[in-house]
Amino acid sequence: MPLFAVDKPLGMTSHDVVDQARRILGIRRVGHTGTLDPLATGLLIVASHPHTKLIPFLSGDEKEYLAWISFGATTPTLDAEGPVTEEAPAEVDEEGIRRALAGFRHLACQVPPAYSAVKVRGVRAYEAARRGEAVPLGPRPVRYREVELLALEDAPRPHRIAPGPEGWRIAERGRPVRLPPALGRYPTAIVRLVVGPGTYVRAFARDLGEKLGTKAFLAGLVRTRVGRVDLTRAVPPGRLLEGRIPETEVLPFPTVELAHTEVRRVLQGIPLPIPAEGYVGLVDRRGRLVAVAEGDGFKLKIRRVFPPEAGASPT
């Protein structure tokens, strides 16, 4: 069973997508490489047995988003789930937003939203928040690689979007975006983000508002890329099988092709004398993933093995 690129629709949870994938594939062992909130849409990479073992190696992939940030109000969840709990004057302009965005490129740590999956003393933060309990959330490592203002409008509006040489953009003939119902008529920036693991775009919206001297929340979000996999490859959850993607296309590290005898050694967990450093994907001559290994500059130690499917030759 392989990996799949799914276009998660508005209102579905990532767990809903996994449940639908289990029904379509007829297996229980299904997972994904990074949660999307119910009010977010876009690319969700689904892994099925045995490739769920790849998930730990893919969670560090950079991700690209288009975010609709509304200024002048905030909500408990920092997104359009609502309700609006506080409003503030919002005199924002493009120049001021661009200046504020520049500071995020140097940000190394950020406090997650109260409604997040971060665990504190064994409890998910969002579980405590929904019970009305305050939990201390300290700063966590983040990385903003690209932060770009695409538009500033007087209210959150859906647009069509399309990929280009410099990432996804608003495009008249692109694919449509669905946004959650607007919580009000608030000035809204559309921002393109490329971020590292552990980054919450809802926290980005909150902090951008603070930098501009106002309140802000995430009015809409589309994930357009995970690593090297693009939203153009994604299909609706019900057409999961059409979204199959090769394992090697998803890997965020280089691959090495093995000879027949090397494949057999790897399947037995035997290290290979290959002078590589860091993680490496080991593939057979047909390009099928055999294992993930880690090199120390002298040899490769096998970390995960992916045996051929029943009835298939190892090479």
Phi and psi in degrees as a GROMACS rama.xvg file:
@    title "Ramachandran Plot"
@    xaxis  label "Phi"
@    yaxis  label "Psi"
@TYPE xy
-102.634  -156.266  PRO-2
-107.432  154.379  LEU-3
-136.959  144.752  PHE-4
-102.025  115.919  ALA-5
-114.849  139.447  VAL-6
-95.43  96.9685  ASP-7
-69.16  124.519  LYS-8
-80.9704  165.213  PRO-9
-61.2862  135.258  LEU-10
94.8556  -23.7174  GLY-11
-82.8284  143.881  MET-12
-86.0822  163.138  THR-13
-62.0061  -34.1121  SER-14
-65.8433  -36.4408  HIS-15
-58.3885  -42.8581  ASP-16
-63.2683  -42.9172  VAL-17
-62.2639  -42.7214  VAL-18
-60.9905  -41.4527  ASP-19
-66.2956  -38.3998  GLN-20
-63.0853  -39.0887  ALA-21
-60.7002  -40.6683  ARG-22
-67.4603  -42.4008  ARG-23
-67.1  -42.9725  ILE-24
-83.9956  -18.2015  LEU-25
72.4543  27.0168  GLY-26
-135.754  160.73  ILE-27
-93.6445  -29.2683  ARG-28
-83.1333  88.539  ARG-29
-136.526  140.88  VAL-30
-146.909  -174.779  GLY-31
-139.608  166.278  HIS-32
-99.378  6.3879  THR-33
169.425  120.05  GLY-34
-64.5624  141.361  THR-35
-114.143  132.828  LEU-36
-62.3387  156.378  ASP-37
-55.833  -33.1801  PRO-38
-88.8071  3.98588  LEU-39
-100.836  154.479  ALA-40
-126.497  173.94  THR-41
113.783  -156.969  GLY-42
-72.8262  123.797  LEU-43
-127.778  120.81  LEU-44
-90.8648  121.543  ILE-45
-104.382  132.991  VAL-46
-115.136  137.878  ALA-47
-119.962  160.863  SER-48
-54.7173  134.283  HIS-49
-91.7953  7.37974  PRO-50
-78.1877  -0.0169865  HIS-51
-60.8621  -22.0276  THR-52
-68.7524  -13.7652  LYS-53
-81.1728  -20.1394  LEU-54
-53.4658  -44.7452  ILE-55
-60.0905  -26.6066  PRO-56
-85.1149  -13.1506  PHE-57
-103.416  -13.095  LEU-58
-66.2387  -17.5952  SER-59
-89.7912  2.914  GLY-60
-60.86  143.489  ASP-61
-71.7719  153.558  GLU-62
-130.183  145.239  LYS-63
-113.261  138.849  GLU-64
-135.338  155.798  TYR-65
-112.882  123.011  LEU-66
-119.341  135.054  ALA-67
-99.3183  113.067  TRP-68
-109.761  115.977  ILE-69
-96.6886  135.59  SER-70
-108.037  148.298  PHE-71
105.101  2.95382  GLY-72
-161.408  165.422  ALA-73
-146.055  166.296  THR-74
-136.016  163.204  THR-75
-58.4099  -36.866  PRO-76
-92.366  -2.18713  THR-77
65.7806  18.104  LEU-78
-136.955  -168.263  ASP-79
-81.8123  9.77051  ALA-80
-63.7184  -32.2879  GLU-81
74.1371  -176.138  GLY-82
-81.6518  166.454  PRO-83
-67.2446  123.542  VAL-84
-108.21  -14.8505  THR-85
-157.378  140.75  GLU-86
-122.287  158.395  GLU-87
-153.65  151.687  ALA-88
-55.9226  140.822  PRO-89
-133.842  86.9113  ALA-90
-99.3411  86.9387  GLU-91
-115.199  149.267  VAL-92
-140.118  168.01  ASP-93
-61.4482  -42.1893  GLU-94
-62.4384  -44.4244  GLU-95
-64.546  -39.5185  GLY-96
-64.4843  -43.3407  ILE-97
-62.3965  -39.2437  ARG-98
-63.5948  -42.6272  ARG-99
-66.0643  -38.4346  ALA-100
-64.7966  -33.2831  LEU-101
-59.1236  -32.3537  ALA-102
-67.7999  -24.1191  GLY-103
-68.8908  -24.2834  PHE-104
-66.4708  -18.4356  ARG-105
-106.411  4.2157  HIS-106
-76.4528  131.091  LEU-107
-109.692  -24.8333  ALA-108
-138.057  152.66  CYS-109
-154.89  143.847  GLN-110
-81.1909  125.585  VAL-111
-66.5727  163.539  PRO-112
-65.3793  154.203  PRO-113
-60.5809  -37.3319  ALA-114
-91.5515  82.1449  TYR-115
-142.923  169.958  SER-116
-87.2847  6.39287  ALA-117
-61.9241  134.927  VAL-118
-92.8882  133.164  LYS-119
-126.422  117.189  VAL-120
52.1031  41.3172  ARG-121
81.457  3.58935  GLY-122
-117.131  134.109  VAL-123
-64.3972  136.637  ARG-124
-58.7524  -39.703  ALA-125
-68.0757  -30.0181  TYR-126
-65.7907  -43.7504  GLU-127
-66.2379  -41.142  ALA-128
-62.7771  -39.9982  ALA-129
-70.3547  -19.1777  ARG-130
-89.1382  -0.0728708  ARG-131
81.5342  16.6478  GLY-132
-98.0966  135.466  GLU-133
-89.8911  129.34  ALA-134
-120.38  140.415  VAL-135
-74.286  119.732  PRO-136
-112.55  114.344  LEU-137
-86.4409  166.839  GLY-138
-60.986  145.323  PRO-139
-127.197  152.472  ARG-140
-61.8646  136.307  PRO-141
-139.081  166.479  VAL-142
-149.033  119.231  ARG-143
-105.204  107.181  TYR-144
-86.5745  -37.4833  ARG-145
-140.558  135.333  GLU-146
-140.308  116.05  VAL-147
-140.346  129.144  GLU-148
-80.2738  125.524  LEU-149
-100.624  -32.2794  LEU-150
-165.572  155.876  ALA-151
-132.27  121.259  LEU-152
-126.9  168.605  GLU-153
-83.7075  -2.41204  ASP-154
-165.545  158.249  ALA-155
-70.5052  122.192  PRO-156
-130.988  138.614  ARG-157
-71.8709  150.563  PRO-158
-135.715  168.222  HIS-159
-89.0652  146.087  ARG-160
-132.681  156.149  ILE-161
-154.47  153.723  ALA-162
-78.8482  153.102  PRO-163
-145.047  -176.777  GLY-164
-59.4666  -27.1961  PRO-165
-113.601  34.6412  GLU-166
97.0221  -176.275  GLY-167
-75.3234  145.788  TRP-168
-140.628  163.915  ARG-169
-67.3101  131.388  ILE-170
-145.717  130.202  ALA-171
-59.149  -34.0679  GLU-172
-109.189  23.027  ARG-173
-84.0934  -164.725  GLY-174
-86.1835  142.263  ARG-175
-72.3066  150.907  PRO-176
-115.012  134.958  VAL-177
-102.258  128.806  ARG-178
-106.44  155.348  LEU-179
-63.2175  160.492  PRO-180
-55.349  134.152  PRO-181
-66.5182  140.807  ALA-182
-87.5264  -3.48068  LEU-183
161.273  176.961  GLY-184
-93.9486  87.8936  ARG-185
-115.621  143.025  TYR-186
-57.4951  135.697  PRO-187
-133.703  128.149  THR-188
-98.2873  141.247  ALA-189
-104.902  119.613  ILE-190
-123.318  134.858  VAL-191
-95.3745  130.307  ARG-192
-125.299  138.724  LEU-193
-122.834  116.274  VAL-194
-129.626  161.217  VAL-195
-89.2935  -175.769  GLY-196
-66.2608  151.87  PRO-197
81.9904  6.60215  GLY-198
-92.6372  125.508  THR-199
-99.6835  119.251  TYR-200
-69.0005  -26.3453  VAL-201
-64.623  -37.2278  ARG-202
-67.8311  -36.4512  ALA-203
-59.5419  -45.0189  PHE-204
-60.47  -47.0883  ALA-205
-56.6009  -48.5269  ARG-206
-72.56  -32.2792  ASP-207
-64.3058  -41.8285  LEU-208
-59.6593  -43.551  GLY-209
-62.463  -40.7195  GLU-210
-62.0568  -28.8995  LYS-211
-95.1946  6.6448  LEU-212
73.6844  30.3864  GLY-213
-147.741  -171.22  THR-214
-100.793  155.805  LYS-215
-155.012  156.413  ALA-216
-146.478  165.27  PHE-217
-86.1871  109.662  LEU-218
-87.6012  -13.5049  ALA-219
-177.708  152.181  GLY-220
-151.336  136.514  LEU-221
-128.652  124.73  VAL-222
-87.1426  119.983  ARG-223
-104.407  -14.2873  THR-224
-159.238  144.131  ARG-225
-129.202  112.673  VAL-226
58.7882  -122.705  GLY-227
-96.4511  1.13834  ARG-228
-95.387  131.075  VAL-229
-108.144  154.994  ASP-230
-59.5852  -24.7575  LEU-231
-62.6492  -20.4581  THR-232
-84.3003  -12.2162  ARG-233
-82.7906  150.712  ALA-234
-128.318  160.73  VAL-235
-59.7142  153.879  PRO-236
-54.719  -36.0298  PRO-237
-69.6032  -15.4311  GLY-238
-111.795  33.6616  ARG-239
-47.1894  -44.2634  LEU-240
-63.4744  -23.2372  LEU-241
-77.8932  -11.5017  GLU-242
-99.276  20.7345  GLY-243
-61.4095  135.956  ARG-244
-129.579  143.759  ILE-245
-65.461  145.346  PRO-246
-57.5622  -40.9711  GLU-247
-67.1657  -21.8176  THR-248
-75.1559  -24.25  GLU-249
-88.5128  -29.4348  VAL-250
-59.8351  132.55  LEU-251
-89.7169  17.7105  PRO-252
-140.106  167.846  PHE-253
-69.7345  165.287  PRO-254
-120.447  154.656  THR-255
-127.566  129.372  VAL-256
-84.4503  134.267  GLU-257
-105.602  150.702  LEU-258
-77.7753  166.621  ALA-259
-55.4032  -45.3145  HIS-260
-67.5016  -34.003  THR-261
-67.8803  -37.3813  GLU-262
-58.8672  -45.4181  VAL-263
-63.5857  -37.5017  ARG-264
-65.3737  -42.8249  ARG-265
-62.994  -42.4488  VAL-266
-63.4392  -19.0328  LEU-267
-94.1183  1.31198  GLN-268
79.7947  18.4022  GLY-269
-85.768  127.14  ILE-270
-60.6854  150.572  PRO-271
-111.375  140.175  LEU-272
-79.1605  66.0841  PRO-273
-113.506  123.588  ILE-274
-78.7635  77.4373  PRO-275
-123.986  159.214  ALA-276
-123.701  142.337  GLU-277
79.1182  -170.097  GLY-278
-72.7395  144.2  TYR-279
-141.535  137.588  VAL-280
-90.2784  129.04  GLY-281
-102.337  123.113  LEU-282
-123.487  154.921  VAL-283
-85.8468  -175.862  ASP-284
-69.1858  -13.1446  ARG-285
-93.5879  3.70264  ARG-286
82.411  10.6421  GLY-287
-84.8066  138.99  ARG-288
-69.2448  127.269  LEU-289
-102.554  -40.0865  VAL-290
-165.59  163.146  ALA-291
-109.806  129.633  VAL-292
-126.486  164.744  ALA-293
-127.379  127.265  GLU-294
-100.833  149.907  GLY-295
-112.441  14.4143  ASP-296
98.2976  -15.0165  GLY-297
-123.311  -40.1263  PHE-298
-148.595  164.913  LYS-299
-104.643  126.366  LEU-300
-98.5307  129.066  LYS-301
-72.9815  125.489  ILE-302
-101.83  -41.6076  ARG-303
-143.762  136.4  ARG-304
-111.083  140.424  VAL-305
-122.979  88.0272  PHE-306
-61.135  151.208  PRO-307
-62.8578  150.594  PRO-308
-62.4316  156.089  GLU-309
-52.872  131.167  ALA-310
88.6961  -5.751  GLY-311
-99.6773  144.269  ALA-312
-73.6491  143.734  SER-313
-64.0347  -18.607  PRO-314
